[in-house]
């Protein structure tokens, strides 16, 4: 079983040859260029600082995990989308990892899937549940160095059961029925301190608008 799982993960972590999914109508585009001091559980440049401490400075959004939360930090934006394209630039800084998450439209917005990035890998998970009922399984992974001191470009496409990630010039993809579910929330997530995001854009994909 472990051999089969490893083979599936390797098969999914490929340089995709087909063209990106065309991005549809704009949901939101946030440069994070409006300075804002440390923020908790309040609006920040049109997003919501849900968990942890978030601030905007030097043209970027910074997210720090707080020990008292006992949870990674999360900054969210509500959407209503079938397929979605997420475009962003990020820098890991001192964080253990950062992630781009999607949750569904079932109250209170159950977890659906995530893209994780660390200094040596990028991976995709499908998810379900919320809080103590959360379940997560890795469905694709690509081992690749990610310089934590540099800015990187990422494009995430979730259309139907297909989930594709392009990180700089590397790509990987996965398929799972969970990805078909309607998206109700997008989250920027950090584990640790010092991660930053800028030029975050969300667009519809795979449906008429």
Secondary structure, DSSP 8 states (H G I E B T S, - for coil): -HHHHHHHHHHHS----S------SEEEEE---S-EEEESSSEETTEEEEESEEEEETTEEEEE--GGGTS-EEEEEEEEESEEEEEEEEE-TT-SEEEEEEEESSTTT-EEEEEEEETTEEEEEEEE--GGG-EEEEEEEEE----TTS-EEEEEEEETTEEEEEETTEEEEEE-GGGGS-EEEEEEEEESS-EEEEEEEEEEESS--
